[in-house]
Amino acid sequence: MELLERFAAGDVDAFEALFRQHQGEIFRWLMRIVRNTAVAEDLTVETFWRMHRAHVRFDPAMGNCGAWLRRIATNAAIDHLRHAGREVPLPDELPATAQQPPGEQLELRREILRAMNKLSPRLRAVVLLALVEEEPYQSIAEALGISESAVKLRVFRGVRILRKTLSEAGVHP
Amino acid sequence: MKEPEIDDLKKLLKDSLPPAHGVELGRDLWPAMLQRLDQRTLRVPWWDWALLATLAAVLCFFPGIIPALLYHL
């Protein structure tokens, strides 16, 4: 029996094999949305937990387990952003790349994070994936379960809100 | 909104929030996953607790039914 069929039948060894096969990919995807290692690790486990819980509904004929997992992961990340609340700053432990003086760079980053927090979790995820990570619209659409045109629309809405918030703070992109 | 406006904002965002492309998973998460799966087996649904609480309350208020219950066990 193939791995996916065994997983659908509830075989824990098959689940472990799938976990080991996809954990790195799912962690990297989650890092792009939550930008914090500890949170991305927790959400990776949450993603596979949700996958395990839904194994009865999984159709092995669908084949693409990676895409299914990415969709679960995206929903888990959006749930996390929603529960973390807007008042909690977007965690970002990655170093900035701009060649500006450290003080200015820190201030600019703070304003950008503040503007990002004004976005709804779904818009924030789309903006990060599309503009910062430069993921193709098609893969964002698949991960969110929406159409490419809906992704474009969300990017436009996100950009409009970000530009307005940054302008109010004196930052003019 | 024009494409250059999006590109300007994209550049600003990327300068301040670098892409997370190169970040790799530093440890195997399978032990954490196993722990999560074990927690599930130990978890008792809330309605079981509610049933137990109801039974305890009934026995507390009507202790006379205890011998009858024991007789039927």
gemmi code that builds the backbone of each chain (N, CA, C; Angstrom):
import gemmi

chains = {
    "A": [
        ("MET", (0.843, -1.198, 0.000), (0.000, 0.000, 0.000), (0.884, 1.256, 0.000)),
        ("GLU", (0.496, 2.246, -0.727), (1.318, 3.452, -0.808), (1.213, 4.296, 0.476)),
        ("LEU", (2.238, 5.143, 0.655), (2.345, 5.933, 1.890), (1.060, 6.723, 2.212)),
        ("LEU", (0.529, 7.424, 1.206), (-0.655, 8.266, 1.437), (-1.890, 7.428, 1.794)),
        ("GLU", (-1.982, 6.258, 1.169), (-3.117, 5.376, 1.471), (-3.007, 4.848, 2.901)),
        ("ARG", (-1.758, 4.514, 3.292), (-1.529, 4.026, 4.654), (-1.840, 5.117, 5.676)),
        ("PHE", (-1.453, 6.362, 5.318), (-1.740, 7.478, 6.225), (-3.258, 7.651, 6.382)),
        ("ALA", (-3.968, 7.602, 5.248), (-5.426, 7.771, 5.277), (-6.093, 6.672, 6.099)),
        ("ALA", (-5.422, 5.494, 6.132), (-5.983, 4.377, 6.907), (-5.626, 4.482, 8.392)),
        ("GLY", (-4.836, 5.509, 8.760), (-4.523, 5.738, 10.181), (-3.207, 5.147, 10.644)),
        ("ASP", (-2.339, 4.737, 9.693), (-1.043, 4.149, 10.041), (-0.091, 5.237, 10.585)),
        ("VAL", (0.364, 5.058, 11.833), (1.220, 6.078, 12.468), (2.603, 6.139, 11.813)),
        ("ASP", (3.111, 4.976, 11.359), (4.420, 4.973, 10.687), (4.375, 5.798, 9.393)),
        ("ALA", (3.269, 5.692, 8.680), (3.116, 6.478, 7.445), (3.032, 7.964, 7.784)),
        ("PHE", (2.334, 8.279, 8.875), (2.238, 9.677, 9.319), (3.628, 10.208, 9.663)),
        ("GLU", (4.434, 9.372, 10.370), (5.788, 9.803, 10.730), (6.629, 10.054, 9.470)),
        ("ALA", (6.496, 9.160, 8.492), (7.255, 9.325, 7.235), (6.871, 10.625, 6.544)),
        ("LEU", (5.568, 10.918, 6.511), (5.105, 12.166, 5.877), (5.582, 13.382, 6.675)),
        ("PHE", (5.563, 13.240, 8.004), (6.012, 14.336, 8.867), (7.474, 14.668, 8.559)),
        ("ARG", (8.305, 13.615, 8.532), (9.738, 13.841, 8.301), (9.994, 14.386, 6.895)),
        ("GLN", (9.187, 13.968, 5.962), (9.324, 14.411, 4.565), (8.966, 15.889, 4.395)),
        ("HIS", (7.972, 16.354, 5.153), (7.431, 17.704, 4.897), (7.698, 18.730, 5.993)),
        ("GLN", (8.244, 18.331, 7.149), (8.344, 19.278, 8.271), (9.186, 20.515, 7.917)),
        ("GLY", (10.305, 20.301, 7.193), (11.169, 21.429, 6.826), (10.467, 22.417, 5.908)),
        ("GLU", (9.778, 21.887, 4.917), (9.059, 22.723, 3.938), (7.951, 23.533, 4.624)),
        ("ILE", (7.219, 22.874, 5.522), (6.119, 23.561, 6.220), (6.676, 24.622, 7.176)),
        ("PHE", (7.778, 24.294, 7.856), (8.402, 25.268, 8.757), (8.822, 26.515, 7.965)),
        ("ARG", (9.458, 26.310, 6.818), (9.914, 27.456, 6.002), (8.731, 28.305, 5.539)),
        ("TRP", (7.660, 27.642, 5.150), (6.454, 28.372, 4.703), (5.883, 29.214, 5.853)),
        ("LEU", (5.823, 28.604, 7.039), (5.280, 29.317, 8.202), (6.181, 30.472, 8.622)),
        ("MET", (7.488, 30.284, 8.487), (8.433, 31.365, 8.823), (8.163, 32.603, 7.983)),
        ("ARG", (7.752, 32.378, 6.732), (7.468, 33.502, 5.836), (6.272, 34.312, 6.315)),
        ("ILE", (5.375, 33.672, 7.057), (4.181, 34.391, 7.517), (4.368, 34.925, 8.938)),
        ("VAL", (4.892, 34.084, 9.849), (4.969, 34.541, 11.254), (6.326, 35.121, 11.621)),
        ("ARG", (7.389, 34.796, 10.856), (8.718, 35.391, 11.002), (9.296, 35.256, 12.411)),
        ("ASN", (9.033, 34.126, 13.039), (9.573, 33.868, 14.373), (9.779, 32.351, 14.489)),
        ("THR", (11.010, 31.934, 14.823), (11.351, 30.509, 14.801), (10.486, 29.677, 15.759)),
        ("ALA", (10.371, 30.151, 17.013), (9.627, 29.355, 18.013), (8.156, 29.203, 17.600)),
        ("VAL", (7.572, 30.300, 17.112), (6.158, 30.254, 16.697), (6.003, 29.343, 15.478)),
        ("ALA", (6.946, 29.453, 14.535), (6.867, 28.628, 13.324), (7.008, 27.138, 13.681)),
        ("GLU", (7.848, 26.827, 14.654), (7.995, 25.419, 15.082), (6.688, 24.915, 15.707)),
        ("ASP", (6.118, 25.726, 16.598), (4.843, 25.334, 17.238), (3.752, 25.135, 16.186)),
        ("LEU", (3.721, 26.049, 15.222), (2.673, 25.965, 14.192), (2.911, 24.793, 13.237)),
        ("THR", (4.177, 24.396, 13.079), (4.462, 23.211, 12.246), (3.834, 21.987, 12.911)),
        ("VAL", (4.031, 21.863, 14.225), (3.436, 20.740, 14.961), (1.905, 20.835, 14.902)),
        ("GLU", (1.369, 22.054, 15.060), (-0.086, 22.264, 14.995), (-0.636, 21.843, 13.626)),
        ("THR", (0.125, 22.185, 12.574), (-0.301, 21.835, 11.206), (-0.418, 20.324, 11.043)),
        ("PHE", (0.612, 19.602, 11.493), (0.584, 18.140, 11.347), (-0.457, 17.516, 12.280)),
        ("TRP", (-0.688, 18.175, 13.401), (-1.730, 17.695, 14.321), (-3.093, 17.783, 13.634)),
        ("ARG", (-3.329, 18.930, 12.966), (-4.599, 19.098, 12.235), (-4.691, 18.086, 11.093)),
        ("MET", (-3.540, 17.838, 10.459), (-3.510, 16.866, 9.354), (-3.861, 15.470, 9.886)),
        ("HIS", (-3.261, 15.119, 11.023), (-3.502, 13.804, 11.613), (-4.973, 13.640, 11.999)),
        ("ARG", (-5.533, 14.721, 12.551), (-6.932, 14.688, 12.967), (-7.865, 14.498, 11.768)),
        ("ALA", (-7.424, 14.979, 10.600), (-8.282, 14.943, 9.403), (-7.933, 13.781, 8.473)),
        ("HIS", (-7.157, 12.801, 8.971), (-6.685, 11.754, 8.054), (-7.829, 10.957, 7.419)),
        ("VAL", (-8.948, 10.860, 8.135), (-10.081, 10.089, 7.598), (-10.640, 10.774, 6.349)),
        ("ARG", (-10.589, 12.112, 6.361), (-11.142, 12.879, 5.216), (-10.159, 12.990, 4.059)),
        ("PHE", (-8.886, 12.605, 4.291), (-7.878, 12.765, 3.239), (-8.086, 11.745, 2.128)),
        ("ASP", (-8.068, 12.242, 0.901), (-8.243, 11.367, -0.253), (-6.871, 11.115, -0.888)),
        ("PRO", (-6.344, 9.875, -0.771), (-5.011, 9.591, -1.319), (-4.928, 9.832, -2.833)),
        ("ALA", (-6.068, 9.751, -3.513), (-6.083, 9.962, -4.966), (-5.744, 11.412, -5.317)),
        ("MET", (-5.948, 12.304, -4.344), (-5.649, 13.723, -4.555), (-4.139, 13.904, -4.799)),
        ("GLY", (-3.363, 13.045, -4.158), (-1.932, 12.986, -4.451), (-1.062, 14.030, -3.801)),
        ("ASN", (-1.394, 15.307, -3.986), (-0.482, 16.357, -3.539), (-0.650, 16.685, -2.056)),
        ("CYS", (0.083, 15.922, -1.261), (0.000, 16.095, 0.185), (0.620, 17.430, 0.609)),
        ("GLY", (1.683, 17.845, -0.104), (2.375, 19.098, 0.212), (1.458, 20.303, 0.113)),
        ("ALA", (0.655, 20.355, -0.947), (-0.264, 21.491, -1.145), (-1.327, 21.511, -0.055)),
        ("TRP", (-1.820, 20.329, 0.291), (-2.835, 20.212, 1.356), (-2.252, 20.718, 2.674)),
        ("LEU", (-1.039, 20.265, 2.970), (-0.369, 20.687, 4.209), (-0.139, 22.201, 4.242)),
        ("ARG", (0.247, 22.755, 3.109), (0.525, 24.196, 3.035), (-0.745, 24.999, 3.322)),
        ("ARG", (-1.854, 24.466, 2.861), (-3.132, 25.145, 3.102), (-3.488, 25.084, 4.590)),
        ("ILE", (-3.282, 23.911, 5.191), (-3.556, 23.774, 6.632), (-2.638, 24.725, 7.402)),
        ("ALA", (-1.350, 24.765, 6.986), (-0.362, 25.607, 7.674), (-0.746, 27.081, 7.581)),
        ("THR", (-1.198, 27.508, 6.409), (-1.579, 28.911, 6.218), (-2.750, 29.268, 7.132)),
        ("ASN", (-3.728, 28.360, 7.209), (-4.872, 28.616, 8.103), (-4.420, 28.664, 9.560)),
        ("ALA", (-3.488, 27.766, 9.921), (-2.991, 27.755, 11.311), (-2.260, 29.064, 11.609)),
        ("ALA", (-1.470, 29.552, 10.642), (-0.727, 30.808, 10.838), (-1.689, 31.989, 10.964)),
        ("ILE", (-2.735, 32.012, 10.142), (-3.713, 33.106, 10.203), (-4.471, 33.052, 11.537)),
        ("ASP", (-4.807, 31.840, 11.976), (-5.456, 31.689, 13.298), (-4.539, 32.240, 14.387)),
        ("HIS", (-3.250, 31.942, 14.260), (-2.288, 32.432, 15.258), (-2.253, 33.970, 15.255)),
        ("LEU", (-2.172, 34.561, 14.069), (-2.121, 36.031, 13.979), (-3.391, 36.643, 14.561)),
        ("ARG", (-4.519, 35.967, 14.324), (-5.798, 36.477, 14.816), (-5.837, 36.434, 16.343)),
        ("HIS", (-5.383, 35.310, 16.915), (-5.428, 35.172, 18.376), (-4.371, 36.016, 19.066)),
        ("ALA", (-3.255, 36.258, 18.355), (-2.195, 37.078, 18.959), (-2.696, 38.517, 19.120)),
        ("GLY", (-3.655, 38.900, 18.297), (-4.260, 40.232, 18.421), (-3.448, 41.288, 17.707)),
        ("ARG", (-4.117, 42.381, 17.383), (-3.462, 43.450, 16.636), (-2.507, 44.264, 17.489)),
        ("GLU", (-2.766, 44.244, 18.834), (-1.906, 45.075, 19.677), (-0.526, 44.437, 19.869)),
        ("VAL", (-0.430, 43.133, 19.610), (0.866, 42.469, 19.753), (1.691, 42.727, 18.491)),
        ("PRO", (2.898, 43.258, 18.612), (3.673, 43.556, 17.413), (4.046, 42.306, 16.637)),
        ("LEU", (4.100, 42.449, 15.336), (4.508, 41.347, 14.471), (5.943, 40.975, 14.824)),
        ("PRO", (6.184, 39.751, 15.295), (7.550, 39.401, 15.661), (8.432, 39.332, 14.427)),
        ("ASP", (9.622, 39.818, 14.545), (10.535, 39.743, 13.417), (11.956, 39.647, 13.931)),
        ("GLU", (12.492, 38.440, 13.894), (13.831, 38.241, 14.439), (14.885, 38.232, 13.340)),
        ("LEU", (14.448, 38.445, 12.086), (15.408, 38.426, 10.985), (16.091, 39.787, 10.872)),
        ("PRO", (17.396, 39.818, 10.615), (18.081, 41.108, 10.529), (17.669, 41.883, 9.288)),
        ("ALA", (17.618, 43.198, 9.402), (17.280, 44.037, 8.241), (18.471, 44.088, 7.293)),
        ("THR", (18.184, 44.426, 6.025), (19.251, 44.408, 5.031), (19.656, 45.800, 4.562)),
        ("ALA", (18.819, 46.794, 4.855), (19.068, 48.129, 4.295), (20.370, 48.727, 4.828)),
        ("GLN", (20.986, 49.544, 3.996), (22.250, 50.168, 4.395), (21.997, 51.550, 5.000)),
        ("GLN", (21.133, 51.620, 6.001), (20.840, 52.904, 6.639), (21.499, 52.913, 8.014)),
        ("PRO", (21.657, 54.115, 8.609), (22.180, 54.152, 9.983), (21.273, 53.321, 10.893)),
        ("PRO", (21.841, 52.587, 11.869), (21.048, 51.670, 12.701), (19.840, 52.323, 13.363)),
        ("GLY", (19.982, 53.572, 13.850), (18.874, 54.247, 14.519), (17.703, 54.454, 13.585)),
        ("GLU", (17.991, 55.010, 12.413), (16.944, 55.268, 11.407), (16.285, 53.965, 10.962)),
        ("GLN", (17.148, 52.958, 10.769), (16.662, 51.664, 10.290), (15.679, 51.059, 11.296)),
        ("LEU", (16.051, 51.176, 12.588), (15.209, 50.638, 13.653), (13.869, 51.358, 13.694)),
        ("GLU", (13.919, 52.683, 13.549), (12.702, 53.487, 13.582), (11.793, 53.144, 12.401)),
        ("LEU", (12.420, 53.027, 11.222), (11.661, 52.697, 10.010), (11.000, 51.332, 10.150)),
        ("ARG", (11.775, 50.377, 10.670), (11.242, 49.034, 10.839), (10.066, 49.044, 11.817)),
        ("ARG", (10.207, 49.845, 12.882), (9.133, 49.949, 13.873), (7.858, 50.486, 13.221)),
        ("GLU", (8.021, 51.507, 12.364), (6.848, 52.091, 11.695), (6.216, 51.075, 10.744)),
        ("ILE", (7.076, 50.331, 10.058), (6.545, 49.334, 9.114), (5.800, 48.235, 9.863)),
        ("LEU", (6.376, 47.784, 10.977), (5.701, 46.746, 11.764), (4.371, 47.259, 12.309)),
        ("ARG", (4.372, 48.546, 12.716), (3.135, 49.149, 13.217), (2.076, 49.189, 12.103)),
        ("ALA", (2.520, 49.560, 10.915), (1.586, 49.609, 9.779), (1.092, 48.201, 9.427)),
        ("MET", (1.975, 47.229, 9.502), (1.601, 45.834, 9.215), (0.527, 45.364, 10.192)),
        ("ASN", (0.673, 45.780, 11.455), (-0.281, 45.352, 12.475), (-1.659, 45.952, 12.286)),
        ("LYS", (-1.742, 46.976, 11.435), (-3.059, 47.568, 11.133), (-3.838, 46.681, 10.151)),
        ("LEU", (-3.100, 45.791, 9.482), (-3.750, 44.922, 8.497), (-4.416, 43.746, 9.209)),
        ("SER", (-5.487, 43.235, 8.614), (-6.113, 42.037, 9.169), (-5.151, 40.867, 8.957)),
        ("PRO", (-5.268, 39.790, 9.758), (-4.343, 38.665, 9.591), (-4.270, 38.131, 8.163)),
        ("ARG", (-5.414, 38.066, 7.480), (-5.413, 37.534, 6.104), (-4.665, 38.470, 5.153)),
        ("LEU", (-4.900, 39.768, 5.311), (-4.200, 40.739, 4.447), (-2.714, 40.742, 4.753)),
        ("ARG", (-2.378, 40.634, 6.056), (-0.972, 40.655, 6.457), (-0.230, 39.452, 5.844)),
        ("ALA", (-0.878, 38.295, 5.906), (-0.254, 37.091, 5.344), (-0.012, 37.266, 3.840)),
        ("VAL", (-1.019, 37.803, 3.141), (-0.893, 37.989, 1.690), (0.210, 39.003, 1.366)),
        ("VAL", (0.229, 40.113, 2.106), (1.242, 41.154, 1.850), (2.651, 40.604, 2.091)),
        ("LEU", (2.825, 39.880, 3.184), (4.153, 39.321, 3.480), (4.574, 38.326, 2.403)),
        ("LEU", (3.653, 37.460, 2.031), (4.002, 36.426, 1.042), (4.250, 37.033, -0.341)),
        ("ALA", (3.412, 37.996, -0.723), (3.513, 38.545, -2.083), (4.632, 39.579, -2.216)),
        ("LEU", (4.740, 40.492, -1.251), (5.673, 41.608, -1.414), (7.044, 41.354, -0.792)),
        ("VAL", (7.072, 40.738, 0.380), (8.368, 40.510, 1.038), (9.000, 39.216, 0.525)),
        ("GLU", (8.218, 38.152, 0.495), (8.779, 36.854, 0.082), (8.720, 36.642, -1.426)),
        ("GLU", (7.982, 37.473, -2.112), (7.821, 37.391, -3.572), (7.391, 36.003, -4.054)),
        ("GLU", (6.453, 35.441, -3.304), (5.866, 34.165, -3.715), (4.963, 34.416, -4.921)),
        ("PRO", (4.926, 33.492, -5.873), (3.997, 33.680, -6.996), (2.547, 33.719, -6.512)),
        ("TYR", (1.742, 34.562, -7.170), (0.337, 34.698, -6.781), (-0.378, 33.340, -6.785)),
        ("GLN", (0.028, 32.503, -7.722), (-0.650, 31.201, -7.837), (-0.457, 30.352, -6.567)),
        ("SER", (0.781, 30.347, -6.044), (1.018, 29.520, -4.850), (0.344, 30.127, -3.618)),
        ("ILE", (0.251, 31.472, -3.576), (-0.472, 32.109, -2.462), (-1.959, 31.753, -2.560)),
        ("ALA", (-2.473, 31.794, -3.791), (-3.891, 31.476, -3.999), (-4.195, 30.044, -3.563)),
        ("GLU", (-3.309, 29.122, -3.924), (-3.516, 27.715, -3.534), (-3.475, 27.561, -2.017)),
        ("ALA", (-2.517, 28.261, -1.384), (-2.353, 28.136, 0.069), (-3.536, 28.720, 0.832)),
        ("LEU", (-4.184, 29.732, 0.245), (-5.314, 30.373, 0.919), (-6.663, 29.834, 0.452)),
        ("GLY", (-6.621, 29.036, -0.606), (-7.869, 28.494, -1.145), (-8.725, 29.555, -1.802)),
        ("ILE", (-8.074, 30.533, -2.450), (-8.816, 31.592, -3.161), (-8.250, 31.704, -4.584)),
        ("SER", (-8.876, 32.558, -5.393), (-8.410, 32.700, -6.776), (-7.220, 33.670, -6.844)),
        ("GLU", (-6.498, 33.622, -7.968), (-5.363, 34.537, -8.150), (-5.819, 35.991, -8.157)),
        ("SER", (-6.990, 36.230, -8.764), (-7.472, 37.616, -8.817), (-7.830, 38.122, -7.412)),
        ("ALA", (-8.293, 37.200, -6.551), (-8.587, 37.595, -5.169), (-7.284, 37.941, -4.437)),
        ("VAL", (-6.218, 37.216, -4.771), (-4.913, 37.515, -4.161), (-4.464, 38.910, -4.587)),
        ("LYS", (-4.588, 39.195, -5.899), (-4.187, 40.520, -6.421), (-4.967, 41.627, -5.719)),
        ("LEU", (-6.261, 41.383, -5.558), (-7.121, 42.372, -4.901), (-6.665, 42.625, -3.465)),
        ("ARG", (-6.313, 41.529, -2.777), (-5.858, 41.679, -1.380), (-4.524, 42.417, -1.318)),
        ("VAL", (-3.658, 42.156, -2.298), (-2.372, 42.865, -2.329), (-2.632, 44.362, -2.498)),
        ("PHE", (-3.511, 44.717, -3.431), (-3.832, 46.138, -3.664), (-4.405, 46.781, -2.403)),
        ("ARG", (-5.336, 46.055, -1.756), (-5.938, 46.603, -0.524), (-4.891, 46.771, 0.561)),
        ("GLY", (-4.027, 45.755, 0.699), (-2.972, 45.808, 1.715), (-2.013, 46.954, 1.458)),
        ("VAL", (-1.623, 47.136, 0.194), (-0.693, 48.205, -0.177), (-1.319, 49.566, 0.115)),
        ("ARG", (-2.611, 49.702, -0.217), (-3.282, 50.989, 0.009), (-3.285, 51.347, 1.502)),
        ("ILE", (-3.623, 50.341, 2.341), (-3.671, 50.586, 3.796), (-2.259, 50.890, 4.319)),
        ("LEU", (-1.265, 50.127, 3.852), (0.113, 50.342, 4.316), (0.605, 51.732, 3.938)),
        ("ARG", (0.364, 52.127, 2.681), (0.821, 53.455, 2.222), (0.173, 54.569, 3.048)),
        ("LYS", (-1.124, 54.399, 3.319), (-1.849, 55.419, 4.087), (-1.278, 55.487, 5.511)),
        ("THR", (-1.097, 54.340, 6.147), (-0.600, 54.321, 7.527), (0.820, 54.876, 7.594)),
        ("LEU", (1.659, 54.490, 6.616), (3.044, 54.967, 6.625), (3.103, 56.470, 6.356)),
        ("SER", (2.247, 56.949, 5.442), (2.219, 58.392, 5.150), (1.849, 59.183, 6.394)),
        ("GLU", (0.856, 58.657, 7.138), (0.438, 59.333, 8.375), (1.583, 59.391, 9.392)),
        ("ALA", (2.458, 58.375, 9.327), (3.595, 58.328, 10.267), (4.803, 59.090, 9.718)),
        ("GLY", (4.652, 59.693, 8.545), (5.743, 60.479, 7.965), (6.713, 59.680, 7.122)),
        ("VAL", (6.360, 58.442, 6.818), (7.219, 57.610, 5.950), (6.575, 57.589, 4.571)),
        ("HIS", (7.322, 58.045, 3.575), (6.746, 58.092, 2.220), (7.475, 57.141, 1.299)),
        ("PRO", (6.845, 55.977, 1.028), (7.494, 55.002, 0.149), (7.605, 55.497, -1.295)),
    ],
    "B": [
        ("MET", (-4.348, 51.823, -8.443), (-2.961, 51.966, -8.005), (-2.001, 51.442, -9.072)),
        ("LYS", (-0.902, 52.186, -9.267), (0.030, 51.803, -10.341), (1.093, 50.837, -9.824)),
        ("GLU", (1.638, 50.047, -10.775), (2.673, 49.063, -10.414), (3.888, 49.694, -9.731)),
        ("PRO", (4.392, 50.884, -10.235), (5.568, 51.471, -9.574), (5.327, 51.778, -8.102)),
        ("GLU", (4.070, 52.139, -7.752), (3.745, 52.425, -6.352), (3.894, 51.160, -5.510)),
        ("ILE", (3.483, 50.041, -6.097), (3.624, 48.761, -5.387), (5.105, 48.407, -5.271)),
        ("ASP", (5.848, 48.643, -6.358), (7.284, 48.327, -6.351), (8.039, 49.151, -5.308)),
        ("ASP", (7.667, 50.439, -5.170), (8.325, 51.290, -4.170), (8.097, 50.746, -2.769)),
        ("LEU", (6.847, 50.378, -2.513), (6.517, 49.856, -1.183), (7.209, 48.508, -0.960)),
        ("LYS", (7.247, 47.704, -2.027), (7.902, 46.400, -1.937), (9.369, 46.567, -1.542)),
        ("LYS", (10.027, 47.538, -2.152), (11.451, 47.778, -1.859), (11.620, 48.205, -0.398)),
        ("LEU", (10.750, 49.100, 0.034), (10.823, 49.576, 1.420), (10.613, 48.419, 2.405)),
        ("LEU", (9.618, 47.570, 2.111), (9.329, 46.440, 2.996), (10.495, 45.467, 3.025)),
        ("LYS", (11.044, 45.202, 1.843), (12.127, 44.209, 1.764), (13.395, 44.706, 2.437)),
        ("ASP", (13.613, 46.038, 2.410), (14.789, 46.593, 3.073), (14.679, 46.453, 4.588)),
        ("SER", (13.448, 46.588, 5.085), (13.262, 46.546, 6.539), (12.933, 45.151, 7.061)),
        ("LEU", (12.214, 44.377, 6.263), (11.847, 43.017, 6.669), (12.428, 42.050, 5.638)),
        ("PRO", (13.640, 41.591, 5.848), (14.249, 40.735, 4.832), (13.493, 39.416, 4.657)),
        ("PRO", (13.481, 38.861, 3.470), (12.778, 37.599, 3.242), (13.329, 36.475, 4.127)),
        ("ALA", (12.447, 35.552, 4.475), (12.844, 34.446, 5.358), (13.255, 33.211, 4.561)),
        ("HIS", (13.675, 33.411, 3.311), (14.014, 32.286, 2.430), (15.044, 31.327, 3.013)),
        ("GLY", (16.119, 31.891, 3.576), (17.252, 31.042, 3.965), (17.105, 30.360, 5.313)),
        ("VAL", (16.011, 30.649, 6.033), (15.874, 30.095, 7.385), (15.482, 28.623, 7.316)),
        ("GLU", (16.284, 27.797, 7.981), (16.018, 26.357, 7.962), (15.595, 25.875, 9.343)),
        ("LEU", (14.884, 24.774, 9.356), (14.469, 24.157, 10.613), (15.708, 23.616, 11.317)),
        ("GLY", (15.919, 24.049, 12.578), (17.144, 23.686, 13.276), (17.089, 22.363, 14.015)),
        ("ARG", (15.901, 21.803, 14.204), (15.803, 20.547, 14.958), (14.655, 19.706, 14.436)),
        ("ASP", (14.710, 18.426, 14.804), (13.651, 17.515, 14.397), (12.443, 17.741, 15.301)),
        ("LEU", (11.279, 17.966, 14.731), (10.087, 18.265, 15.529), (9.249, 17.026, 15.850)),
        ("TRP", (9.724, 15.852, 15.405), (8.933, 14.627, 15.637), (8.700, 14.363, 17.130)),
        ("PRO", (9.736, 14.532, 18.026), (9.451, 14.329, 19.456), (8.328, 15.242, 19.964)),
        ("ALA", (8.309, 16.498, 19.516), (7.240, 17.427, 19.922), (5.890, 16.942, 19.387)),
        ("MET", (5.917, 16.386, 18.180), (4.684, 15.872, 17.564), (4.149, 14.685, 18.366)),
        ("LEU", (5.085, 13.793, 18.775), (4.677, 12.623, 19.561), (4.048, 13.059, 20.882)),
        ("GLN", (4.662, 14.081, 21.475), (4.144, 14.613, 22.745), (2.707, 15.123, 22.552)),
        ("ARG", (2.503, 15.811, 21.438), (1.176, 16.349, 21.121), (0.161, 15.220, 20.914)),
        ("LEU", (0.608, 14.147, 20.256), (-0.289, 13.011, 20.020), (-0.633, 12.314, 21.340)),
        ("ASP", (0.352, 12.239, 22.252), (0.108, 11.605, 23.563), (-0.883, 12.410, 24.384)),
        ("GLN", (-0.758, 13.737, 24.302), (-1.676, 14.612, 25.051), (-3.115, 14.331, 24.648)),
        ("ARG", (-3.282, 14.060, 23.376), (-4.629, 13.821, 22.866), (-5.243, 12.580, 23.518)),
        ("THR", (-4.401, 11.510, 23.689), (-4.953, 10.279, 24.230), (-5.329, 10.445, 25.708)),
        ("LEU", (-4.646, 11.395, 26.393), (-4.921, 11.587, 27.814), (-6.095, 12.543, 28.052)),
        ("ARG", (-6.467, 13.305, 27.018), (-7.492, 14.329, 27.211), (-8.892, 13.708, 27.373)),
        ("VAL", (-9.606, 14.142, 28.409), (-10.965, 13.642, 28.642), (-11.946, 14.700, 28.143)),
        ("PRO", (-12.899, 14.322, 27.294), (-13.854, 15.312, 26.770), (-14.643, 15.973, 27.900)),
        ("TRP", (-15.056, 17.232, 27.662), (-15.724, 18.002, 28.724), (-17.043, 17.384, 29.153)),
        ("TRP", (-17.720, 16.705, 28.216), (-19.025, 16.146, 28.599), (-18.861, 14.947, 29.551)),
        ("ASP", (-17.683, 14.269, 29.481), (-17.416, 13.191, 30.437), (-17.278, 13.761, 31.842)),
        ("TRP", (-16.582, 14.921, 31.911), (-16.446, 15.577, 33.218), (-17.815, 16.031, 33.722)),
        ("ALA", (-18.656, 16.543, 32.823), (-19.991, 17.018, 33.201), (-20.832, 15.852, 33.727)),
        ("LEU", (-20.719, 14.714, 33.055), (-21.460, 13.512, 33.462), (-21.018, 13.060, 34.854)),
        ("LEU", (-19.709, 13.077, 35.063), (-19.148, 12.671, 36.353), (-19.607, 13.614, 37.473)),
        ("ALA", (-19.605, 14.910, 37.160), (-20.018, 15.904, 38.155), (-21.496, 15.716, 38.504)),
        ("THR", (-22.329, 15.441, 37.477), (-23.764, 15.229, 37.698), (-23.977, 14.005, 38.594)),
        ("LEU", (-23.248, 12.935, 38.277), (-23.369, 11.700, 39.051), (-22.965, 11.944, 40.511)),
        ("ALA", (-21.857, 12.676, 40.704), (-21.383, 12.971, 42.063), (-22.425, 13.794, 42.821)),
        ("ALA", (-23.037, 14.766, 42.119), (-24.053, 15.616, 42.754), (-25.271, 14.793, 43.147)),
        ("VAL", (-25.695, 13.895, 42.245), (-26.868, 13.048, 42.521), (-26.590, 12.172, 43.747)),
        ("LEU", (-25.401, 11.564, 43.796), (-25.049, 10.692, 44.919), (-24.969, 11.478, 46.219)),
        ("CYS", (-24.533, 12.726, 46.107), (-24.393, 13.581, 47.280), (-25.767, 13.972, 47.849)),
        ("PHE", (-26.692, 14.324, 46.948), (-28.019, 14.766, 47.389), (-28.970, 13.602, 47.699)),
        ("PHE", (-28.766, 12.491, 47.020), (-29.631, 11.317, 47.264), (-28.771, 10.103, 47.610)),
        ("PRO", (-28.183, 10.093, 48.803), (-27.284, 8.971, 49.149), (-28.017, 7.637, 49.244)),
        ("GLY", (-29.346, 7.718, 49.373), (-30.134, 6.492, 49.471), (-30.042, 5.605, 48.244)),
        ("ILE", (-29.666, 6.173, 47.080), (-29.624, 5.339, 45.855), (-28.305, 4.556, 45.755)),
        ("ILE", (-27.347, 4.847, 46.646), (-26.049, 4.156, 46.560), (-26.220, 2.629, 46.744)),
        ("PRO", (-26.956, 2.181, 47.787), (-27.121, 0.711, 47.910), (-27.817, 0.111, 46.698)),
        ("ALA", (-28.809, 0.856, 46.158), (-29.521, 0.340, 44.976), (-28.561, 0.200, 43.784)),
        ("LEU", (-27.703, 1.200, 43.620), (-26.717, 1.142, 42.518), (-25.766, -0.035, 42.715)),
        ("LEU", (-25.278, -0.180, 43.962), (-24.334, -1.269, 44.251), (-25.001, -2.635, 44.016)),
        ("TYR", (-26.308, -2.696, 44.352), (-27.041, -3.965, 44.167), (-27.080, -4.342, 42.684)),
        ("HIS", (-27.242, -3.289, 41.835), (-27.357, -3.564, 40.384), (-26.013, -3.748, 39.699)),
        ("LEU", (-24.923, -3.427, 40.370), (-23.598, -3.578, 39.730), (-23.159, -5.038, 39.670)),
    ],
}
model = gemmi.Model(1)
for chain_id, residues in chains.items():
    chain = gemmi.Chain(chain_id)
    for i, (resn, *xyz) in enumerate(residues, 1):
        res = gemmi.Residue()
        res.name, res.seqid = resn, gemmi.SeqId(i, " ")
        for name, pos in zip(("N", "CA", "C"), xyz):
            atom = gemmi.Atom()
            atom.name, atom.element = name, gemmi.Element(name[0])
            atom.pos, atom.b_iso = gemmi.Position(*pos), 0.0
            res.add_atom(atom)
        chain.add_residue(res)
    model.add_chain(chain)
structure = gemmi.Structure()
structure.add_model(model)
structure.setup_entities()
